[in-house]
Amino acid sequence: MSEPSAVSGQRSAGIRFDNLSWHAGTFRLEGVSFSVPAGNYAVLMGRTGCGKTTLLEILCGLRRPAGGRVLIGERDVTALPPGERGIGYVPQDGAMFPTMTVRDQIGFALKIRHWSAATITARVQELSGQLGVAHLLDRLPQHLSGGERQRVALGRALAAKPSVLLLDEPLSALDEELRDELAALLKRVHREFGLTALHITHSRREAEQLADVVFRMEAGQVTAAQAKVGGG
């Protein structure tokens, strides 16, 4: 299998939800349509249980919609498996593999894509340096702080050079000082890697720090958008 060239700043692609629907019991998403322009950092806000995480999981291929389409750039990815969508995903709890070192966590997506060992090593070294975790490469997750775990989860999401980055409340478990530090890191990563980002949060402060555009979700619908909340 061919490997992407080892460059930062891969080309971003926009995100589009087109008349999306999904059902589980009494919960329904119906007619969800909105777009995130390529290169934007979008924040999706809403109450717990309104469907934000479900929407991310549909976007990255972990759930299949009942109807409608998901597009990344010009590609309809609705039926594609997760690994073919060009998406990096940071779940809320980081979802570390408990028996893997940091080195193997970051390289995981590359190994299952059959990148060469030398290319995986180079990519892990590059990312771990950029994210400030190079000194942690031989540690297991239980020996990491909350902030370190989120940096590692971010590295794993970025490893395969995605065009889109999805983040599900990545700062929610951190104290205020660490939240500001990680928010600054996310802003830098977004800029330097040339990504389109969709970030779930309940925090107005995070939206002001990070967002180019804010979407609000209520009762299974994306009901409003506000452009340029913060410094972009």
C-alpha positions in Angstrom: 0.0 0.0 0.0 1.3 3.5 -0.9 2.1 5.9 1.9 1.2 9.6 1.9 4.1 11.9 1.6 5.6 13.0 4.9 4.5 16.6 4.9 2.6 18.8 7.4 -0.1 21.0 6.0 -2.1 18.4 4.0 -5.0 19.9 2.1 -8.2 20.3 4.1 -11.7 19.3 2.9 -15.0 20.7 3.9 -17.7 18.7 5.7 -21.3 18.5 4.6 -24.3 16.8 6.2 -27.1 16.5 3.6 -30.6 15.8 4.9 -29.2 13.3 7.4 -31.4 11.0 9.6 -30.7 8.5 12.3 -33.0 6.7 14.8 -32.5 4.7 18.0 -35.6 4.0 20.1 -37.4 7.3 20.7 -34.4 9.4 19.7 -34.3 10.8 16.2 -32.1 12.9 14.0 -34.2 14.1 11.1 -33.2 16.3 8.1 -29.9 17.5 9.5 -28.2 19.6 7.0 -25.2 21.9 7.5 -21.7 22.5 6.2 -18.3 23.4 7.6 -16.1 25.2 5.0 -12.7 23.7 4.2 -10.1 24.9 6.6 -12.5 26.2 9.3 -12.5 25.3 13.0 -16.1 24.6 13.8 -17.6 24.1 17.3 -20.8 22.2 17.8 -22.6 23.1 21.1 -25.8 21.7 22.7 -27.2 20.0 25.7 -26.2 16.5 26.8 -28.2 13.9 24.8 -29.1 16.2 21.9 -27.2 14.1 19.4 -23.8 15.8 19.0 -21.6 12.7 19.6 -23.9 10.6 17.4 -23.4 13.1 14.6 -19.6 12.8 14.9 -19.8 9.0 15.0 -21.9 9.1 11.8 -19.4 11.4 10.2 -16.4 9.2 11.0 -18.3 5.9 10.1 -18.9 4.4 13.5 -22.7 4.7 13.0 -24.7 4.3 9.7 -27.4 6.9 9.0 -31.0 5.9 8.2 -31.0 8.4 5.4 -29.2 11.3 3.8 -25.5 11.8 2.9 -22.2 12.7 4.5 -19.7 14.4 2.2 -16.0 15.2 2.8 -14.9 17.7 0.2 -16.7 16.5 -3.0 -16.7 12.8 -1.9 -19.8 11.1 -0.7 -18.4 9.0 2.2 -21.7 7.8 3.6 -21.0 4.1 2.8 -17.2 4.1 3.2 -15.5 2.4 6.1 -13.9 4.7 8.7 -10.3 4.2 7.5 -11.1 5.4 4.0 -12.7 8.8 5.0 -9.6 10.8 5.7 -10.8 11.6 9.2 -8.9 11.8 12.5 -11.1 11.3 15.6 -10.4 12.2 19.3 -13.1 10.6 21.4 -14.1 12.2 24.7 -12.1 9.9 27.0 -9.1 9.5 24.6 -9.9 5.8 24.3 -6.3 4.7 24.9 -5.4 1.1 24.3 -4.4 0.0 27.9 -1.5 -2.4 26.9 0.1 -0.1 24.2 2.9 2.3 24.8 2.5 5.9 23.6 4.7 5.0 20.6 2.4 2.3 19.5 -0.8 4.4 20.2 0.4 7.1 17.8 1.5 4.6 15.2 -1.6 2.4 15.4 -3.4 3.8 12.4 -0.3 3.6 10.3 0.4 0.0 11.2 -3.1 -1.1 10.2 -2.6 0.8 6.9 0.6 -1.2 6.3 3.0 1.7 6.3 6.6 0.6 6.4 8.3 0.4 9.8 10.7 3.1 9.0 8.0 5.5 7.9 5.9 4.8 11.0 9.0 5.5 13.2 9.6 8.8 11.4 6.0 9.9 11.6 5.7 9.0 15.3 8.9 10.9 16.1 7.7 13.9 14.1 4.3 14.1 15.8 5.5 13.3 19.3 7.9 16.2 19.0 5.3 18.6 17.7 2.8 17.6 20.5 5.4 17.6 23.3 5.2 13.9 24.2 8.5 12.7 22.7 9.7 11.9 26.3 6.7 9.7 26.9 7.0 7.3 24.0 7.7 4.2 26.1 5.0 4.9 28.8 1.7 3.1 29.1 -1.5 5.1 29.4 -1.9 4.5 33.1 1.3 6.5 33.7 0.1 9.5 31.8 -1.7 12.6 33.1 -5.0 13.8 31.7 -3.3 16.4 29.5 -0.7 13.9 28.3 -3.4 11.4 27.4 -5.2 14.0 25.3 -1.9 15.0 23.5 -1.3 11.3 22.7 -4.9 10.8 21.5 -4.5 13.9 19.2 -1.2 12.4 17.9 -3.0 9.1 17.1 -5.8 11.0 15.3 -3.3 13.1 13.2 -0.9 10.2 12.3 -2.4 9.2 9.0 -2.6 12.8 7.8 -6.3 13.3 7.8 -8.0 16.3 6.1 -10.7 16.5 8.8 -10.2 16.3 12.6 -13.2 15.5 14.9 -12.9 16.2 18.7 -15.5 15.1 21.2 -15.2 17.3 24.3 -11.4 16.9 24.3 -10.8 19.4 27.1 -13.7 18.5 29.4 -11.7 16.4 31.9 -8.9 19.0 32.4 -8.5 21.8 34.9 -8.7 25.4 33.7 -4.9 25.9 33.2 -4.6 22.7 31.2 -7.7 23.5 29.2 -6.1 26.8 28.1 -2.8 25.1 27.3 -4.5 22.4 25.2 -6.8 24.9 23.5 -3.7 26.8 22.4 -2.2 23.5 21.1 -5.4 22.7 19.1 -5.4 26.1 17.6 -1.7 25.7 16.5 -2.3 22.2 15.2 -5.3 23.4 13.2 -3.3 26.2 11.6 -0.1 24.3 11.0 -1.7 21.1 9.7 -4.2 22.8 7.5 -7.2 20.9 8.8 -11.0 21.3 8.9 -12.0 20.7 12.5 -15.4 19.9 14.1 -15.2 20.2 17.9 -17.9 19.3 20.4 -18.1 21.2 23.7 -20.4 22.7 26.3 -18.0 25.5 27.0 -18.6 29.0 25.6 -15.0 29.8 26.5 -13.7 27.0 24.3 -15.9 28.3 21.5 -14.5 31.8 21.9 -10.9 30.5 22.0 -11.1 28.2 19.0 -14.1 28.6 16.7 -14.4 30.2 13.2 -18.0 29.1 13.3 -20.3 27.8 16.0 -23.2 25.5 15.4 -26.0 24.8 18.0 -27.9 21.5 18.2 -31.3 21.2 19.9 -33.6 18.2 19.9 -31.8 16.4 17.1 -31.6 19.5 14.8 -28.8 21.9 14.0 -30.7 25.1 14.5 -28.3 28.0 14.2 -24.8 29.0 13.2 -22.7 32.0 14.3 -19.6 33.0 12.4 -16.3 34.2 13.8 -17.1 33.9 17.5 -13.5 34.4 18.6 -10.2 35.2 17.1 -10.6 32.4 14.5 
